[in-house]
Amino acid sequence: MLTKELITQISEQTGSTKKRTEELLNATTSVIVENLLNGKNVILQGLGSFEVKTKNARTIVHPKTGERTAVPAKQQIVFKPTASSKNDFK
């Protein structure tokens, strides 16, 4: 689903304008990203949680040449669905 489709569906369900819905969605996204950048987890009740995890540095090997390359550690956003939302997809 594209952002425009999400905005349309939310505005139809809430009776709000598309412009206002887009503003609220952008503000929500900004708040989530800001909290993740500050090291805080974000939990959306009934949906799941977002958190930042650190992936360790590692060495990879190119399958054809056998060349080894170092991959540095990095941070990654992880989403964990709640148990109830997992059950909805069974």
VMD Tcl script that builds the backbone (N, CA, C; Angstrom):
set m [mol new atoms 270]
animate dup $m
set s [atomselect $m all]
$s set {name element resname resid chain x y z} {
  {N N MET 1 A 0.842 -1.171 0.000}
  {CA C MET 1 A 0.000 0.000 0.000}
  {C C MET 1 A 0.888 1.235 0.000}
  {N N LEU 2 A 0.561 2.160 -0.839}
  {CA C LEU 2 A 1.298 3.416 -0.919}
  {C C LEU 2 A 0.774 4.398 0.125}
  {N N THR 3 A 1.590 5.386 0.447}
  {CA C THR 3 A 1.213 6.386 1.443}
  {C C THR 3 A -0.078 7.095 1.045}
  {N N LYS 4 A -0.225 7.423 -0.240}
  {CA C LYS 4 A -1.447 8.105 -0.687}
  {C C LYS 4 A -2.686 7.248 -0.443}
  {N N GLU 5 A -2.566 5.955 -0.665}
  {CA C GLU 5 A -3.692 5.047 -0.426}
  {C C GLU 5 A -4.022 4.982 1.058}
  {N N LEU 6 A -2.995 4.952 1.896}
  {CA C LEU 6 A -3.194 4.935 3.343}
  {C C LEU 6 A -3.891 6.213 3.798}
  {N N ILE 7 A -3.436 7.342 3.290}
  {CA C ILE 7 A -4.044 8.621 3.640}
  {C C ILE 7 A -5.513 8.650 3.229}
  {N N THR 8 A -5.814 8.164 2.034}
  {CA C THR 8 A -7.196 8.131 1.554}
  {C C THR 8 A -8.073 7.274 2.457}
  {N N GLN 9 A -7.608 6.082 2.811}
  {CA C GLN 9 A -8.398 5.189 3.659}
  {C C GLN 9 A -8.617 5.763 5.055}
  {N N ILE 10 A -7.573 6.354 5.625}
  {CA C ILE 10 A -7.714 6.942 6.965}
  {C C ILE 10 A -8.670 8.128 6.923}
  {N N SER 11 A -8.560 8.968 5.909}
  {CA C SER 11 A -9.442 10.135 5.826}
  {C C SER 11 A -10.896 9.717 5.626}
  {N N GLU 12 A -11.113 8.634 4.883}
  {CA C GLU 12 A -12.482 8.133 4.697}
  {C C GLU 12 A -13.049 7.587 6.000}
  {N N GLN 13 A -12.240 6.869 6.771}
  {CA C GLN 13 A -12.715 6.286 8.029}
  {C C GLN 13 A -12.944 7.331 9.111}
  {N N THR 14 A -12.130 8.379 9.117}
  {CA C THR 14 A -12.240 9.375 10.173}
  {C C THR 14 A -13.101 10.571 9.789}
  {N N GLY 15 A -13.363 10.745 8.496}
  {CA C GLY 15 A -14.119 11.904 8.045}
  {C C GLY 15 A -13.280 13.171 7.997}
  {N N SER 16 A -11.978 13.021 8.154}
  {CA C SER 16 A -11.061 14.151 8.101}
  {C C SER 16 A -10.651 14.406 6.649}
  {N N THR 17 A -10.114 15.585 6.400}
  {CA C THR 17 A -9.654 15.873 5.043}
  {C C THR 17 A -8.354 15.119 4.774}
  {N N LYS 18 A -8.059 14.916 3.503}
  {CA C LYS 18 A -6.817 14.229 3.130}
  {C C LYS 18 A -5.604 15.046 3.553}
  {N N LYS 19 A -5.702 16.362 3.432}
  {CA C LYS 19 A -4.590 17.234 3.811}
  {C C LYS 19 A -4.297 17.098 5.302}
  {N N ARG 20 A -5.327 17.129 6.123}
  {CA C ARG 20 A -5.144 17.008 7.586}
  {C C ARG 20 A -4.618 15.618 7.940}
  {N N THR 21 A -5.140 14.602 7.281}
  {CA C THR 21 A -4.684 13.235 7.527}
  {C C THR 21 A -3.217 13.086 7.169}
  {N N GLU 22 A -2.795 13.689 6.047}
  {CA C GLU 22 A -1.396 13.637 5.641}
  {C C GLU 22 A -0.508 14.338 6.669}
  {N N GLU 23 A -0.954 15.476 7.189}
  {CA C GLU 23 A -0.190 16.195 8.213}
  {C C GLU 23 A -0.015 15.336 9.460}
  {N N LEU 24 A -1.086 14.670 9.885}
  {CA C LEU 24 A -1.021 13.822 11.073}
  {C C LEU 24 A -0.122 12.606 10.851}
  {N N LEU 25 A -0.192 12.015 9.673}
  {CA C LEU 25 A 0.647 10.860 9.362}
  {C C LEU 25 A 2.115 11.267 9.316}
  {N N ASN 26 A 2.415 12.410 8.711}
  {CA C ASN 26 A 3.792 12.908 8.670}
  {C C ASN 26 A 4.313 13.221 10.069}
  {N N ALA 27 A 3.466 13.801 10.914}
  {CA C ALA 27 A 3.871 14.115 12.284}
  {C C ALA 27 A 4.122 12.828 13.068}
  {N N THR 28 A 3.274 11.829 12.877}
  {CA C THR 28 A 3.442 10.537 13.553}
  {C C THR 28 A 4.754 9.892 13.142}
  {N N THR 29 A 5.030 9.898 11.854}
  {CA C THR 29 A 6.282 9.320 11.348}
  {C C THR 29 A 7.484 10.050 11.926}
  {N N SER 30 A 7.424 11.371 11.966}
  {CA C SER 30 A 8.526 12.171 12.505}
  {C C SER 30 A 8.781 11.853 13.973}
  {N N VAL 31 A 7.719 11.719 14.748}
  {CA C VAL 31 A 7.857 11.417 16.174}
  {C C VAL 31 A 8.464 10.025 16.368}
  {N N ILE 32 A 8.022 9.050 15.582}
  {CA C ILE 32 A 8.573 7.691 15.682}
  {C C ILE 32 A 10.063 7.704 15.359}
  {N N VAL 33 A 10.440 8.338 14.255}
  {CA C VAL 33 A 11.846 8.385 13.842}
  {C C VAL 33 A 12.689 9.116 14.882}
  {N N GLU 34 A 12.195 10.229 15.380}
  {CA C GLU 34 A 12.930 11.007 16.382}
  {C C GLU 34 A 13.193 10.172 17.639}
  {N N ASN 35 A 12.191 9.437 18.097}
  {CA C ASN 35 A 12.360 8.601 19.279}
  {C C ASN 35 A 13.340 7.466 19.021}
  {N N LEU 36 A 13.286 6.861 17.849}
  {CA C LEU 36 A 14.229 5.793 17.519}
  {C C LEU 36 A 15.659 6.331 17.469}
  {N N LEU 37 A 15.839 7.523 16.907}
  {CA C LEU 37 A 17.166 8.137 16.861}
  {C C LEU 37 A 17.697 8.443 18.258}
  {N N ASN 38 A 16.799 8.691 19.209}
  {CA C ASN 38 A 17.192 8.968 20.593}
  {C C ASN 38 A 17.303 7.697 21.429}
  {N N GLY 39 A 17.213 6.533 20.783}
  {CA C GLY 39 A 17.393 5.264 21.487}
  {C C GLY 39 A 16.172 4.752 22.221}
  {N N LYS 40 A 15.019 5.307 21.959}
  {CA C LYS 40 A 13.786 4.876 22.623}
  {C C LYS 40 A 13.010 3.935 21.715}
  {N N ASN 41 A 12.415 2.901 22.305}
  {CA C ASN 41 A 11.534 2.013 21.554}
  {C C ASN 41 A 10.175 2.681 21.398}
  {N N VAL 42 A 9.476 2.367 20.325}
  {CA C VAL 42 A 8.137 2.896 20.080}
  {C C VAL 42 A 7.180 1.726 19.998}
  {N N ILE 43 A 6.174 1.723 20.892}
  {CA C ILE 43 A 5.202 0.630 20.933}
  {C C ILE 43 A 3.848 1.162 20.479}
  {N N LEU 44 A 3.287 0.516 19.455}
  {CA C LEU 44 A 1.953 0.860 18.966}
  {C C LEU 44 A 1.008 -0.252 19.414}
  {N N GLN 45 A 0.169 0.057 20.378}
  {CA C GLN 45 A -0.725 -0.920 20.978}
  {C C GLN 45 A -1.544 -1.639 19.913}
  {N N GLY 46 A -1.554 -2.960 19.949}
  {CA C GLY 46 A -2.326 -3.760 19.018}
  {C C GLY 46 A -1.642 -3.999 17.679}
  {N N LEU 47 A -0.493 -3.366 17.449}
  {CA C LEU 47 A 0.226 -3.543 16.187}
  {C C LEU 47 A 1.604 -4.148 16.425}
  {N N GLY 48 A 2.441 -3.461 17.196}
  {CA C GLY 48 A 3.772 -3.971 17.465}
  {C C GLY 48 A 4.697 -2.879 17.954}
  {N N SER 49 A 5.992 -3.188 17.967}
  {CA C SER 49 A 6.967 -2.225 18.466}
  {C C SER 49 A 8.125 -2.068 17.488}
  {N N PHE 50 A 8.662 -0.857 17.466}
  {CA C PHE 50 A 9.851 -0.539 16.686}
  {C C PHE 50 A 11.004 -0.358 17.656}
  {N N GLU 51 A 12.165 -0.889 17.311}
  {CA C GLU 51 A 13.350 -0.651 18.116}
  {C C GLU 51 A 14.581 -0.661 17.227}
  {N N VAL 52 A 15.650 -0.055 17.720}
  {CA C VAL 52 A 16.905 -0.014 16.979}
  {C C VAL 52 A 17.826 -1.071 17.570}
  {N N LYS 53 A 18.347 -1.932 16.722}
  {CA C LYS 53 A 19.294 -2.964 17.150}
  {C C LYS 53 A 20.604 -2.747 16.409}
  {N N THR 54 A 21.694 -3.129 17.054}
  {CA C THR 54 A 23.007 -3.017 16.442}
  {C C THR 54 A 23.414 -4.369 15.884}
  {N N LYS 55 A 23.749 -4.392 14.606}
  {CA C LYS 55 A 24.281 -5.604 13.982}
  {C C LYS 55 A 25.792 -5.558 14.110}
  {N N ASN 56 A 26.385 -6.646 14.553}
  {CA C ASN 56 A 27.828 -6.704 14.758}
  {C C ASN 56 A 28.592 -6.654 13.444}
  {N N ALA 57 A 29.833 -6.211 13.547}
  {CA C ALA 57 A 30.721 -6.230 12.380}
  {C C ALA 57 A 30.998 -7.683 12.009}
  {N N ARG 58 A 31.225 -7.932 10.734}
  {CA C ARG 58 A 31.470 -9.306 10.304}
  {C C ARG 58 A 32.317 -9.292 9.036}
  {N N THR 59 A 32.782 -10.467 8.680}
  {CA C THR 59 A 33.553 -10.627 7.451}
  {C C THR 59 A 32.751 -11.493 6.499}
  {N N ILE 60 A 32.639 -11.061 5.255}
  {CA C ILE 60 A 31.935 -11.855 4.252}
  {C C ILE 60 A 32.940 -12.331 3.210}
  {N N VAL 61 A 32.584 -13.426 2.539}
  {CA C VAL 61 A 33.452 -13.993 1.513}
  {C C VAL 61 A 32.695 -13.995 0.197}
  {N N HIS 62 A 33.294 -13.410 -0.843}
  {CA C HIS 62 A 32.688 -13.422 -2.169}
  {C C HIS 62 A 32.707 -14.859 -2.674}
  {N N PRO 63 A 31.555 -15.413 -3.080}
  {CA C PRO 63 A 31.496 -16.835 -3.445}
  {C C PRO 63 A 32.346 -17.227 -4.656}
  {N N LYS 64 A 32.526 -16.334 -5.616}
  {CA C LYS 64 A 33.292 -16.690 -6.816}
  {C C LYS 64 A 34.793 -16.481 -6.637}
  {N N THR 65 A 35.156 -15.358 -6.034}
  {CA C THR 65 A 36.583 -15.023 -5.953}
  {C C THR 65 A 37.220 -15.449 -4.637}
  {N N GLY 66 A 36.407 -15.688 -3.611}
  {CA C GLY 66 A 36.953 -16.037 -2.306}
  {C C GLY 66 A 37.505 -14.830 -1.561}
  {N N GLU 67 A 37.323 -13.640 -2.124}
  {CA C GLU 67 A 37.824 -12.413 -1.499}
  {C C GLU 67 A 37.036 -12.115 -0.227}
  {N N ARG 68 A 37.772 -11.809 0.831}
  {CA C ARG 68 A 37.146 -11.468 2.110}
  {C C ARG 68 A 36.977 -9.956 2.215}
  {N N THR 69 A 35.802 -9.543 2.712}
  {CA C THR 69 A 35.510 -8.128 2.880}
  {C C THR 69 A 34.947 -7.909 4.277}
  {N N ALA 70 A 35.419 -6.883 4.952}
  {CA C ALA 70 A 34.907 -6.542 6.276}
  {C C ALA 70 A 33.655 -5.686 6.125}
  {N N VAL 71 A 32.608 -6.066 6.837}
  {CA C VAL 71 A 31.368 -5.291 6.862}
  {C C VAL 71 A 31.295 -4.661 8.251}
  {N N PRO 72 A 31.240 -3.330 8.345}
  {CA C PRO 72 A 31.230 -2.678 9.654}
  {C C PRO 72 A 29.911 -2.892 10.396}
  {N N ALA 73 A 29.942 -2.679 11.699}
  {CA C ALA 73 A 28.726 -2.750 12.506}
  {C C ALA 73 A 27.771 -1.642 12.056}
  {N N LYS 74 A 26.486 -1.898 12.198}
  {CA C LYS 74 A 25.510 -0.874 11.820}
  {C C LYS 74 A 24.268 -1.011 12.681}
  {N N GLN 75 A 23.488 0.054 12.701}
  {CA C GLN 75 A 22.230 0.028 13.437}
  {C C GLN 75 A 21.100 -0.209 12.453}
  {N N GLN 76 A 20.090 -0.948 12.923}
  {CA C GLN 76 A 18.996 -1.327 12.055}
  {C C GLN 76 A 17.680 -1.216 12.820}
  {N N ILE 77 A 16.648 -0.706 12.160}
  {CA C ILE 77 A 15.324 -0.634 12.775}
  {C C ILE 77 A 14.655 -1.996 12.633}
  {N N VAL 78 A 14.103 -2.485 13.750}
  {CA C VAL 78 A 13.445 -3.782 13.769}
  {C C VAL 78 A 12.008 -3.582 14.229}
  {N N PHE 79 A 11.073 -4.252 13.553}
  {CA C PHE 79 A 9.664 -4.210 13.949}
  {C C PHE 79 A 9.272 -5.574 14.469}
  {N N LYS 80 A 8.663 -5.612 15.650}
  {CA C LYS 80 A 8.167 -6.859 16.225}
  {C C LYS 80 A 6.656 -6.744 16.380}
  {N N PRO 81 A 5.880 -7.559 15.659}
  {CA C PRO 81 A 4.428 -7.489 15.805}
  {C C PRO 81 A 3.981 -8.035 17.157}
  {N N THR 82 A 2.849 -7.547 17.656}
  {CA C THR 82 A 2.288 -8.078 18.896}
  {C C THR 82 A 1.742 -9.475 18.627}
  {N N ALA 83 A 1.545 -10.229 19.694}
  {CA C ALA 83 A 1.022 -11.588 19.552}
  {C C ALA 83 A -0.354 -11.568 18.896}
  {N N SER 84 A -1.187 -10.597 19.257}
  {CA C SER 84 A -2.531 -10.538 18.680}
  {C C SER 84 A -2.492 -10.229 17.187}
  {N N SER 85 A -1.580 -9.359 16.747}
  {CA C SER 85 A -1.515 -9.063 15.314}
  {C C SER 85 A -0.903 -10.226 14.555}
  {N N LYS 86 A -0.025 -11.006 15.188}
  {CA C LYS 86 A 0.516 -12.209 14.540}
  {C C LYS 86 A -0.601 -13.220 14.289}
  {N N ASN 87 A -1.486 -13.355 15.269}
  {CA C ASN 87 A -2.580 -14.319 15.166}
  {C C ASN 87 A -3.575 -13.959 14.071}
  {N N ASP 88 A -3.686 -12.682 13.731}
  {CA C ASP 88 A -4.601 -12.247 12.690}
  {C C ASP 88 A -4.206 -12.774 11.312}
  {N N PHE 89 A -2.941 -13.147 11.130}
  {CA C PHE 89 A -2.447 -13.563 9.828}
  {C C PHE 89 A -2.285 -15.061 9.698}
  {N N LYS 90 A -2.781 -15.808 10.625}
  {CA C LYS 90 A -2.676 -17.274 10.540}
  {C C LYS 90 A -3.778 -17.857 9.703}
}
mol reanalyze $m
mol bondsrecalc $m
mol representation Tube
mol addrep $m
